[in-house]
Amino acid sequence: MKSVRTAPQRGKPRLTTSAMIASIASEGQRTKPAPFGHALVELARNRTDVVGMTADLGKYTDLHLFAKEFPDRYYQMGMAEQLLFGAASGLAAEGFMPFATTYAVFASRRAYDFIHQTIAEEDRNVKIACALPGLTSGYGPSHQAAEDLALFRAMPNMTVIDPCDALEIEQLVPAIAVHKGPVYARLLRGQVPLVLDEYGYKFELGEAKMIRDGKDVLIISSGLMTMRALEAAQTLAGDHVDAAVLHVPTIKPLDTETILREAGKGGRLVVVAENHTIIGGLGEAVAALLMRAGIHPTFRQIALPDEFLDAGALPTLHDRYGISTSEVARQIKQWL
């Protein structure tokens, strides 16, 4: 693993190795523990067809809570992601609803063909929940799934979700259980920030939601970048910049009507912010949508670069690659 040592910025403490796997929560921010694990346990109490599956990562995808509550419905497949998804497809064919967890890199890269052929092509009712999406690990390219959304967007029959916080994860679990068909959901695990409850938010599959309105800039975001966008909007307000935040948790199918309506309002800079490579994710999906519809606002992207990312402390990497709150605010002010 390539390591990175950087001198601490003035006024900031030196970051230790533990910061490579640190929570994405800001200091003092409200969090909830293991929202996915708790929500899946609640779902399984009323749905006997729900089974939990993982490839040696139960503790690190919060599935250990399900294993403790329902040991007879928990399948530990070992370090064999291809086997994990092949078996999940087989269980789905027999009427079960598998929730299969691993790291996003292993689903999107190591087991892509197995998901494509045995789950998506057969339209099997498998729910794939994957931790460490985008740049949420400091352990370098082997663990950074910067291209997962692009890969799964391209897969027919696959619904793709990038949740923002603990509330949304809790809400999406029962929502995707109602939806019939394969789902890929990014997963924030451990102590997950709690943000959207302050806005009376409710997750609805396939729908984008305006979290706050504003006349100067429209930030279209998904995942943890909605949290960053909301924080940046507060910072920008101090500089008399009025920022709107449109949260797009469902990357596929895209809520084209809401995006076109909001981006079509004149006079606003449109910025798409995502924790994903600039290639093939939400930003390019929105750009293509606007072009096809003949809507041409001033358009910018905040995303990870098209390169293999460094290893290091997450706060340092988020600053370096432009997805920290301060960097989001700085870039928007520069463009304005």
PANU-20927 format. One record per residue (C-alpha): residue in one letter; residue number from 1; z, x negated, y. Coordinates in steps of 0.1 Angstrom, whole numbers, plus 5000, padded with zeros to 4 digits. Layout:
<pts>
<type: A&seq: NUM&c3: Z&c1: X&c2: Y> $
...
</pts>
This chain:
<pts>
<type: M&seq: 1&c3: 5000&c1: 5000&c2: 5000> $
<type: K&seq: 2&c3: 4991&c1: 4987&c2: 5034> $
<type: S&seq: 3&c3: 5021&c1: 4985&c2: 5057> $
<type: V&seq: 4&c3: 5022&c1: 4987&c2: 5095> $
<type: R&seq: 5&c3: 5049&c1: 4973&c2: 5117> $
<type: T&seq: 6&c3: 5048&c1: 4982&c2: 5153> $
<type: A&seq: 7&c3: 5072&c1: 4973&c2: 5181> $
<type: P&seq: 8&c3: 5093&c1: 5002&c2: 5193> $
<type: Q&seq: 9&c3: 5081&c1: 5018&c2: 5226> $
<type: R&seq: 10&c3: 5104&c1: 5013&c2: 5255> $
<type: G&seq: 11&c3: 5133&c1: 5038&c2: 5253> $
<type: K&seq: 12&c3: 5125&c1: 5048&c2: 5217> $
<type: P&seq: 13&c3: 5145&c1: 5036&c2: 5186> $
<type: R&seq: 14&c3: 5129&c1: 5014&c2: 5161> $
<type: L&seq: 15&c3: 5116&c1: 5035&c2: 5132> $
<type: T&seq: 16&c3: 5125&c1: 5026&c2: 5096> $
<type: T&seq: 17&c3: 5106&c1: 5031&c2: 5064> $
<type: S&seq: 18&c3: 5122&c1: 5065&c2: 5059> $
<type: A&seq: 19&c3: 5101&c1: 5078&c2: 5089> $
<type: M&seq: 20&c3: 5070&c1: 5075&c2: 5067> $
<type: I&seq: 21&c3: 5082&c1: 5107&c2: 5049> $
<type: A&seq: 22&c3: 5102&c1: 5122&c2: 5078> $
<type: S&seq: 23&c3: 5102&c1: 5159&c2: 5085> $
<type: I&seq: 24&c3: 5076&c1: 5170&c2: 5111> $
<type: A&seq: 25&c3: 5104&c1: 5188&c2: 5129> $
<type: S&seq: 26&c3: 5113&c1: 5175&c2: 5164> $
<type: E&seq: 27&c3: 5148&c1: 5164&c2: 5170> $
<type: G&seq: 28&c3: 5171&c1: 5195&c2: 5174> $
<type: Q&seq: 29&c3: 5143&c1: 5219&c2: 5163> $
<type: R&seq: 30&c3: 5153&c1: 5248&c2: 5141> $
<type: T&seq: 31&c3: 5143&c1: 5245&c2: 5104> $
<type: K&seq: 32&c3: 5145&c1: 5264&c2: 5071> $
<type: P&seq: 33&c3: 5149&c1: 5247&c2: 5037> $
<type: A&seq: 34&c3: 5121&c1: 5251&c2: 5011> $
<type: P&seq: 35&c3: 5105&c1: 5283&c2: 5024> $
<type: F&seq: 36&c3: 5078&c1: 5283&c2: 4997> $
<type: G&seq: 37&c3: 5103&c1: 5278&c2: 4968> $
<type: H&seq: 38&c3: 5126&c1: 5306&c2: 4980> $
<type: A&seq: 39&c3: 5097&c1: 5330&c2: 4987> $
<type: L&seq: 40&c3: 5082&c1: 5324&c2: 4953> $
<type: V&seq: 41&c3: 5115&c1: 5331&c2: 4936> $
<type: E&seq: 42&c3: 5117&c1: 5364&c2: 4955> $
<type: L&seq: 43&c3: 5082&c1: 5373&c2: 4945> $
<type: A&seq: 44&c3: 5088&c1: 5365&c2: 4909> $
<type: R&seq: 45&c3: 5118&c1: 5388&c2: 4907> $
<type: N&seq: 46&c3: 5095&c1: 5417&c2: 4911> $
<type: R&seq: 47&c3: 5063&c1: 5403&c2: 4895> $
<type: T&seq: 48&c3: 5068&c1: 5393&c2: 4858> $
<type: D&seq: 49&c3: 5032&c1: 5379&c2: 4858> $
<type: V&seq: 50&c3: 5040&c1: 5351&c2: 4883> $
<type: V&seq: 51&c3: 5043&c1: 5317&c2: 4867> $
<type: G&seq: 52&c3: 5051&c1: 5284&c2: 4884> $
<type: M&seq: 53&c3: 5032&c1: 5252&c2: 4875> $
<type: T&seq: 54&c3: 5032&c1: 5216&c2: 4887> $
<type: A&seq: 55&c3: 5021&c1: 5181&c2: 4878> $
<type: D&seq: 56&c3: 5053&c1: 5161&c2: 4879> $
<type: L&seq: 57&c3: 5060&c1: 5172&c2: 4915> $
<type: G&seq: 58&c3: 5084&c1: 5202&c2: 4912> $
<type: K&seq: 59&c3: 5110&c1: 5187&c2: 4934> $
<type: Y&seq: 60&c3: 5085&c1: 5176&c2: 4960> $
<type: T&seq: 61&c3: 5067&c1: 5209&c2: 4963> $
<type: D&seq: 62&c3: 5100&c1: 5230&c2: 4963> $
<type: L&seq: 63&c3: 5090&c1: 5245&c2: 4929> $
<type: H&seq: 64&c3: 5123&c1: 5232&c2: 4914> $
<type: L&seq: 65&c3: 5139&c1: 5264&c2: 4928> $
<type: F&seq: 66&c3: 5116&c1: 5285&c2: 4907> $
<type: A&seq: 67&c3: 5122&c1: 5263&c2: 4877> $
<type: K&seq: 68&c3: 5159&c1: 5268&c2: 4880> $
<type: E&seq: 69&c3: 5156&c1: 5306&c2: 4884> $
<type: F&seq: 70&c3: 5128&c1: 5312&c2: 4858> $
<type: P&seq: 71&c3: 5128&c1: 5283&c2: 4833> $
<type: D&seq: 72&c3: 5108&c1: 5303&c2: 4808> $
<type: R&seq: 73&c3: 5080&c1: 5308&c2: 4834> $
<type: Y&seq: 74&c3: 5079&c1: 5272&c2: 4847> $
<type: Y&seq: 75&c3: 5053&c1: 5247&c2: 4833> $
<type: Q&seq: 76&c3: 5057&c1: 5210&c2: 4840> $
<type: M&seq: 77&c3: 5023&c1: 5195&c2: 4831> $
<type: G&seq: 78&c3: 5031&c1: 5158&c2: 4837> $
<type: M&seq: 79&c3: 5009&c1: 5135&c2: 4858> $
<type: A&seq: 80&c3: 4978&c1: 5154&c2: 4848> $
<type: E&seq: 81&c3: 4963&c1: 5174&c2: 4876> $
<type: Q&seq: 82&c3: 4931&c1: 5182&c2: 4858> $
<type: L&seq: 83&c3: 4951&c1: 5197&c2: 4830> $
<type: L&seq: 84&c3: 4973&c1: 5215&c2: 4854> $
<type: F&seq: 85&c3: 4944&c1: 5235&c2: 4869> $
<type: G&seq: 86&c3: 4926&c1: 5240&c2: 4837> $
<type: A&seq: 87&c3: 4958&c1: 5255&c2: 4821> $
<type: A&seq: 88&c3: 4963&c1: 5276&c2: 4853> $
<type: S&seq: 89&c3: 4928&c1: 5290&c2: 4849> $
<type: G&seq: 90&c3: 4936&c1: 5299&c2: 4812> $
<type: L&seq: 91&c3: 4968&c1: 5316&c2: 4821> $
<type: A&seq: 92&c3: 4950&c1: 5336&c2: 4848> $
<type: A&seq: 93&c3: 4924&c1: 5347&c2: 4823> $
<type: E&seq: 94&c3: 4952&c1: 5361&c2: 4802> $
<type: G&seq: 95&c3: 4966&c1: 5382&c2: 4831> $
<type: F&seq: 96&c3: 4992&c1: 5358&c2: 4846> $
<type: M&seq: 97&c3: 4993&c1: 5348&c2: 4882> $
<type: P&seq: 98&c3: 4999&c1: 5310&c2: 4883> $
<type: F&seq: 99&c3: 5012&c1: 5293&c2: 4915> $
<type: A&seq: 100&c3: 5001&c1: 5257&c2: 4909> $
<type: T&seq: 101&c3: 5016&c1: 5230&c2: 4931> $
<type: T&seq: 102&c3: 5008&c1: 5193&c2: 4937> $
<type: Y&seq: 103&c3: 5000&c1: 5170&c2: 4966> $
<type: A&seq: 104&c3: 4969&c1: 5180&c2: 4986> $
<type: V&seq: 105&c3: 4952&c1: 5147&c2: 4978> $
<type: F&seq: 106&c3: 4954&c1: 5153&c2: 4940> $
<type: A&seq: 107&c3: 4940&c1: 5188&c2: 4942> $
<type: S&seq: 108&c3: 4912&c1: 5180&c2: 4967> $
<type: R&seq: 109&c3: 4901&c1: 5147&c2: 4952> $
<type: R&seq: 110&c3: 4914&c1: 5141&c2: 4917> $
<type: A&seq: 111&c3: 4910&c1: 5177&c2: 4903> $
<type: Y&seq: 112&c3: 4883&c1: 5191&c2: 4925> $
<type: D&seq: 113&c3: 4857&c1: 5196&c2: 4897> $
<type: F&seq: 114&c3: 4883&c1: 5213&c2: 4875> $
<type: I&seq: 115&c3: 4892&c1: 5237&c2: 4903> $
<type: H&seq: 116&c3: 4855&c1: 5243&c2: 4911> $
<type: Q&seq: 117&c3: 4844&c1: 5249&c2: 4875> $
<type: T&seq: 118&c3: 4874&c1: 5266&c2: 4859> $
<type: I&seq: 119&c3: 4890&c1: 5285&c2: 4888> $
<type: A&seq: 120&c3: 4865&c1: 5291&c2: 4916> $
<type: E&seq: 121&c3: 4834&c1: 5297&c2: 4896> $
<type: E&seq: 122&c3: 4853&c1: 5321&c2: 4872> $
<type: D&seq: 123&c3: 4870&c1: 5337&c2: 4902> $
<type: R&seq: 124&c3: 4904&c1: 5333&c2: 4886> $
<type: N&seq: 125&c3: 4936&c1: 5345&c2: 4903> $
<type: V&seq: 126&c3: 4952&c1: 5311&c2: 4908> $
<type: K&seq: 127&c3: 4972&c1: 5303&c2: 4939> $
<type: I&seq: 128&c3: 4971&c1: 5266&c2: 4947> $
<type: A&seq: 129&c3: 4999&c1: 5253&c2: 4971> $
<type: C&seq: 130&c3: 4997&c1: 5217&c2: 4981> $
<type: A&seq: 131&c3: 5021&c1: 5195&c2: 4999> $
<type: L&seq: 132&c3: 5014&c1: 5165&c2: 5022> $
<type: P&seq: 133&c3: 4983&c1: 5180&c2: 5039> $
<type: G&seq: 134&c3: 4965&c1: 5160&c2: 5066> $
<type: L&seq: 135&c3: 4987&c1: 5134&c2: 5082> $
<type: T&seq: 136&c3: 5021&c1: 5145&c2: 5070> $
<type: S&seq: 137&c3: 5027&c1: 5113&c2: 5049> $
<type: G&seq: 138&c3: 5029&c1: 5077&c2: 5062> $
<type: Y&seq: 139&c3: 5019&c1: 5062&c2: 5028> $
<type: G&seq: 140&c3: 4983&c1: 5056&c2: 5037> $
<type: P&seq: 141&c3: 4950&c1: 5070&c2: 5025> $
<type: S&seq: 142&c3: 4962&c1: 5075&c2: 4989> $
<type: H&seq: 143&c3: 4986&c1: 5102&c2: 5000> $
<type: Q&seq: 144&c3: 4969&c1: 5115&c2: 5032> $
<type: A&seq: 145&c3: 4947&c1: 5145&c2: 5026> $
<type: A&seq: 146&c3: 4927&c1: 5144&c2: 5058> $
<type: E&seq: 147&c3: 4896&c1: 5160&c2: 5043> $
<type: D&seq: 148&c3: 4911&c1: 5188&c2: 5021> $
<type: L&seq: 149&c3: 4900&c1: 5217&c2: 5043> $
<type: A&seq: 150&c3: 4864&c1: 5205&c2: 5044> $
<type: L&seq: 151&c3: 4863&c1: 5203&c2: 5007> $
<type: F&seq: 152&c3: 4878&c1: 5236&c2: 4999> $
<type: R&seq: 153&c3: 4859&c1: 5254&c2: 5027> $
<type: A&seq: 154&c3: 4828&c1: 5244&c2: 5008> $
<type: M&seq: 155&c3: 4839&c1: 5259&c2: 4975> $
<type: P&seq: 156&c3: 4826&c1: 5295&c2: 4969> $
<type: N&seq: 157&c3: 4852&c1: 5322&c2: 4962> $
<type: M&seq: 158&c3: 4880&c1: 5300&c2: 4976> $
<type: T&seq: 159&c3: 4903&c1: 5314&c2: 5003> $
<type: V&seq: 160&c3: 4918&c1: 5286&c2: 5025> $
<type: I&seq: 161&c3: 4950&c1: 5288&c2: 5045> $
<type: D&seq: 162&c3: 4968&c1: 5263&c2: 5068> $
<type: P&seq: 163&c3: 5002&c1: 5278&c2: 5077> $
<type: C&seq: 164&c3: 5022&c1: 5267&c2: 5108> $
<type: D&seq: 165&c3: 5059&c1: 5270&c2: 5099> $
<type: A&seq: 166&c3: 5086&c1: 5283&c2: 5076> $
<type: L&seq: 167&c3: 5082&c1: 5319&c2: 5086> $
<type: E&seq: 168&c3: 5045&c1: 5319&c2: 5079> $
<type: I&seq: 169&c3: 5049&c1: 5302&c2: 5045> $
<type: E&seq: 170&c3: 5075&c1: 5329&c2: 5036> $
<type: Q&seq: 171&c3: 5051&c1: 5356&c2: 5046> $
<type: L&seq: 172&c3: 5019&c1: 5342&c2: 5030> $
<type: V&seq: 173&c3: 5034&c1: 5340&c2: 4995> $
<type: P&seq: 174&c3: 5035&c1: 5378&c2: 4989> $
<type: A&seq: 175&c3: 5003&c1: 5382&c2: 5009> $
<type: I&seq: 176&c3: 4982&c1: 5359&c2: 4987> $
<type: A&seq: 177&c3: 4998&c1: 5375&c2: 4956> $
<type: V&seq: 178&c3: 4983&c1: 5408&c2: 4967> $
<type: H&seq: 179&c3: 4949&c1: 5392&c2: 4973> $
<type: K&seq: 180&c3: 4929&c1: 5390&c2: 4940> $
<type: G&seq: 181&c3: 4911&c1: 5356&c2: 4936> $
<type: P&seq: 182&c3: 4917&c1: 5319&c2: 4941> $
<type: V&seq: 183&c3: 4936&c1: 5306&c2: 4971> $
<type: Y&seq: 184&c3: 4942&c1: 5271&c2: 4984> $
<type: A&seq: 185&c3: 4972&c1: 5269&c2: 5008> $
<type: R&seq: 186&c3: 4985&c1: 5239&c2: 5025> $
<type: L&seq: 187&c3: 5022&c1: 5235&c2: 5020> $
<type: L&seq: 188&c3: 5049&c1: 5223&c2: 5043> $
<type: R&seq: 189&c3: 5080&c1: 5215&c2: 5022> $
<type: G&seq: 190&c3: 5116&c1: 5205&c2: 5026> $
<type: Q&seq: 191&c3: 5132&c1: 5212&c2: 5060> $
<type: V&seq: 192&c3: 5103&c1: 5231&c2: 5076> $
<type: P&seq: 193&c3: 5102&c1: 5239&c2: 5114> $
<type: L&seq: 194&c3: 5108&c1: 5276&c2: 5124> $
<type: V&seq: 195&c3: 5087&c1: 5284&c2: 5154> $
<type: L&seq: 196&c3: 5067&c1: 5317&c2: 5151> $
<type: D&seq: 197&c3: 5097&c1: 5340&c2: 5148> $
<type: E&seq: 198&c3: 5102&c1: 5336&c2: 5186> $
<type: Y&seq: 199&c3: 5069&c1: 5353&c2: 5191> $
<type: G&seq: 200&c3: 5073&c1: 5383&c2: 5167> $
<type: Y&seq: 201&c3: 5046&c1: 5368&c2: 5145> $
<type: K&seq: 202&c3: 5034&c1: 5384&c2: 5112> $
<type: F&seq: 203&c3: 5009&c1: 5367&c2: 5089> $
<type: E&seq: 204&c3: 4979&c1: 5387&c2: 5078> $
<type: L&seq: 205&c3: 4954&c1: 5372&c2: 5056> $
<type: G&seq: 206&c3: 4921&c1: 5366&c2: 5074> $
<type: E&seq: 207&c3: 4934&c1: 5373&c2: 5108> $
<type: A&seq: 208&c3: 4938&c1: 5350&c2: 5138> $
<type: K&seq: 209&c3: 4967&c1: 5358&c2: 5162> $
<type: M&seq: 210&c3: 4970&c1: 5351&c2: 5199> $
<type: I&seq: 211&c3: 5005&c1: 5336&c2: 5202> $
<type: R&seq: 212&c3: 5004&c1: 5331&c2: 5240> $
<type: D&seq: 213&c3: 4977&c1: 5338&c2: 5266> $
<type: G&seq: 214&c3: 4966&c1: 5316&c2: 5295> $
<type: K&seq: 215&c3: 4937&c1: 5314&c2: 5320> $
<type: D&seq: 216&c3: 4929&c1: 5276&c2: 5321> $
<type: V&seq: 217&c3: 4925&c1: 5265&c2: 5285> $
<type: L&seq: 218&c3: 4923&c1: 5281&c2: 5251> $
<type: I&seq: 219&c3: 4938&c1: 5261&c2: 5223> $
<type: I&seq: 220&c3: 4925&c1: 5273&c2: 5189> $
<type: S&seq: 221&c3: 4947&c1: 5257&c2: 5162> $
<type: S&seq: 222&c3: 4960&c1: 5259&c2: 5126> $
<type: G&seq: 223&c3: 4989&c1: 5245&c2: 5106> $
<type: L&seq: 224&c3: 5014&c1: 5223&c2: 5123> $
<type: M&seq: 225&c3: 4990&c1: 5219&c2: 5152> $
<type: T&seq: 226&c3: 4999&c1: 5254&c2: 5164> $
<type: M&seq: 227&c3: 5034&c1: 5242&c2: 5167> $
<type: R&seq: 228&c3: 5022&c1: 5212&c2: 5187> $
<type: A&seq: 229&c3: 4999&c1: 5234&c2: 5208> $
<type: L&seq: 230&c3: 5028&c1: 5257&c2: 5217> $
<type: E&seq: 231&c3: 5049&c1: 5227&c2: 5227> $
<type: A&seq: 232&c3: 5020&c1: 5212&c2: 5247> $
<type: A&seq: 233&c3: 5015&c1: 5245&c2: 5265> $
<type: Q&seq: 234&c3: 5051&c1: 5244&c2: 5278> $
<type: T&seq: 235&c3: 5045&c1: 5208&c2: 5289> $
<type: L&seq: 236&c3: 5012&c1: 5218&c2: 5306> $
<type: A&seq: 237&c3: 5029&c1: 5247&c2: 5324> $
<type: G&seq: 238&c3: 5050&c1: 5221&c2: 5343> $
<type: D&seq: 239&c3: 5017&c1: 5207&c2: 5357> $
<type: H&seq: 240&c3: 5005&c1: 5242&c2: 5366> $
<type: V&seq: 241&c3: 4981&c1: 5244&c2: 5337> $
<type: D&seq: 242&c3: 4981&c1: 5279&c2: 5320> $
<type: A&seq: 243&c3: 4973&c1: 5274&c2: 5283> $
<type: A&seq: 244&c3: 4966&c1: 5300&c2: 5256> $
<type: V&seq: 245&c3: 4972&c1: 5294&c2: 5220> $
<type: L&seq: 246&c3: 4952&c1: 5312&c2: 5193> $
<type: H&seq: 247&c3: 4966&c1: 5305&c2: 5158> $
<type: V&seq: 248&c3: 4941&c1: 5306&c2: 5130> $
<type: P&seq: 249&c3: 4960&c1: 5302&c2: 5097> $
<type: T&seq: 250&c3: 4931&c1: 5315&c2: 5075> $
<type: I&seq: 251&c3: 4904&c1: 5288&c2: 5077> $
<type: K&seq: 252&c3: 4882&c1: 5308&c2: 5052> $
<type: P&seq: 253&c3: 4874&c1: 5336&c2: 5057> $
<type: L&seq: 254&c3: 4874&c1: 5329&c2: 5094> $
<type: D&seq: 255&c3: 4884&c1: 5356&c2: 5118> $
<type: T&seq: 256&c3: 4851&c1: 5354&c2: 5137> $
<type: E&seq: 257&c3: 4856&c1: 5385&c2: 5158> $
<type: T&seq: 258&c3: 4889&c1: 5373&c2: 5174> $
<type: I&seq: 259&c3: 4876&c1: 5338&c2: 5179> $
<type: L&seq: 260&c3: 4844&c1: 5350&c2: 5196> $
<type: R&seq: 261&c3: 4862&c1: 5374&c2: 5218> $
<type: E&seq: 262&c3: 4887&c1: 5349&c2: 5231> $
<type: A&seq: 263&c3: 4863&c1: 5319&c2: 5233> $
<type: G&seq: 264&c3: 4838&c1: 5342&c2: 5251> $
<type: K&seq: 265&c3: 4861&c1: 5348&c2: 5280> $
<type: G&seq: 266&c3: 4847&c1: 5327&c2: 5308> $
<type: G&seq: 267&c3: 4864&c1: 5300&c2: 5328> $
<type: R&seq: 268&c3: 4885&c1: 5284&c2: 5300> $
<type: L&seq: 269&c3: 4882&c1: 5251&c2: 5284> $
<type: V&seq: 270&c3: 4882&c1: 5256&c2: 5246> $
<type: V&seq: 271&c3: 4900&c1: 5231&c2: 5225> $
<type: V&seq: 272&c3: 4903&c1: 5232&c2: 5187> $
<type: A&seq: 273&c3: 4934&c1: 5213&c2: 5174> $
<type: E&seq: 274&c3: 4938&c1: 5206&c2: 5137> $
<type: N&seq: 275&c3: 4957&c1: 5182&c2: 5114> $
<type: H&seq: 276&c3: 4925&c1: 5173&c2: 5096> $
<type: T&seq: 277&c3: 4895&c1: 5149&c2: 5100> $
<type: I&seq: 278&c3: 4872&c1: 5159&c2: 5127> $
<type: I&seq: 279&c3: 4845&c1: 5164&c2: 5100> $
<type: G&seq: 280&c3: 4842&c1: 5197&c2: 5083> $
<type: G&seq: 281&c3: 4874&c1: 5215&c2: 5093> $
<type: L&seq: 282&c3: 4884&c1: 5242&c2: 5117> $
<type: G&seq: 283&c3: 4868&c1: 5225&c2: 5147> $
<type: E&seq: 284&c3: 4833&c1: 5223&c2: 5132> $
<type: A&seq: 285&c3: 4837&c1: 5258&c2: 5118> $
<type: V&seq: 286&c3: 4845&c1: 5272&c2: 5153> $
<type: A&seq: 287&c3: 4818&c1: 5251&c2: 5170> $
<type: A&seq: 288&c3: 4791&c1: 5264&c2: 5145> $
<type: L&seq: 289&c3: 4804&c1: 5300&c2: 5150> $
<type: L&seq: 290&c3: 4801&c1: 5297&c2: 5188> $
<type: M&seq: 291&c3: 4766&c1: 5281&c2: 5187> $
<type: R&seq: 292&c3: 4753&c1: 5308&c2: 5163> $
<type: A&seq: 293&c3: 4767&c1: 5335&c2: 5186> $
<type: G&seq: 294&c3: 4752&c1: 5320&c2: 5217> $
<type: I&seq: 295&c3: 4786&c1: 5314&c2: 5233> $
<type: H&seq: 296&c3: 4788&c1: 5280&c2: 5250> $
<type: P&seq: 297&c3: 4822&c1: 5272&c2: 5266> $
<type: T&seq: 298&c3: 4832&c1: 5236&c2: 5275> $
<type: F&seq: 299&c3: 4844&c1: 5226&c2: 5240> $
<type: R&seq: 300&c3: 4866&c1: 5198&c2: 5228> $
<type: Q&seq: 301&c3: 4883&c1: 5188&c2: 5195> $
<type: I&seq: 302&c3: 4917&c1: 5173&c2: 5187> $
<type: A&seq: 303&c3: 4916&c1: 5161&c2: 5152> $
<type: L&seq: 304&c3: 4920&c1: 5130&c2: 5130> $
<type: P&seq: 305&c3: 4893&c1: 5104&c2: 5132> $
<type: D&seq: 306&c3: 4866&c1: 5100&c2: 5106> $
<type: E&seq: 307&c3: 4882&c1: 5069&c2: 5090> $
<type: F&seq: 308&c3: 4909&c1: 5059&c2: 5065> $
<type: L&seq: 309&c3: 4942&c1: 5062&c2: 5083> $
<type: D&seq: 310&c3: 4970&c1: 5036&c2: 5086> $
<type: A&seq: 311&c3: 5003&c1: 5036&c2: 5068> $
<type: G&seq: 312&c3: 5034&c1: 5037&c2: 5089> $
<type: A&seq: 313&c3: 5060&c1: 5059&c2: 5105> $
<type: L&seq: 314&c3: 5048&c1: 5094&c2: 5110> $
<type: P&seq: 315&c3: 5058&c1: 5097&c2: 5147> $
<type: T&seq: 316&c3: 5039&c1: 5065&c2: 5154> $
<type: L&seq: 317&c3: 5008&c1: 5076&c2: 5135> $
<type: H&seq: 318&c3: 5008&c1: 5111&c2: 5152> $
<type: D&seq: 319&c3: 5008&c1: 5093&c2: 5186> $
<type: R&seq: 320&c3: 4982&c1: 5069&c2: 5175> $
<type: Y&seq: 321&c3: 4958&c1: 5095&c2: 5162> $
<type: G&seq: 322&c3: 4963&c1: 5120&c2: 5190> $
<type: I&seq: 323&c3: 4981&c1: 5149&c2: 5173> $
<type: S&seq: 324&c3: 5016&c1: 5145&c2: 5187> $
<type: T&seq: 325&c3: 5027&c1: 5170&c2: 5214> $
<type: S&seq: 326&c3: 5025&c1: 5144&c2: 5242> $
<type: E&seq: 327&c3: 4991&c1: 5133&c2: 5231> $
<type: V&seq: 328&c3: 4978&c1: 5169&c2: 5229> $
<type: A&seq: 329&c3: 4990&c1: 5176&c2: 5264> $
<type: R&seq: 330&c3: 4976&c1: 5143&c2: 5277> $
<type: Q&seq: 331&c3: 4942&c1: 5149&c2: 5263> $
<type: I&seq: 332&c3: 4939&c1: 5184&c2: 5276> $
<type: K&seq: 333&c3: 4950&c1: 5173&c2: 5311> $
<type: Q&seq: 334&c3: 4924&c1: 5145&c2: 5310> $
<type: W&seq: 335&c3: 4896&c1: 5170&c2: 5300> $
<type: L&seq: 336&c3: 4906&c1: 5194&c2: 5327> $
</pts>
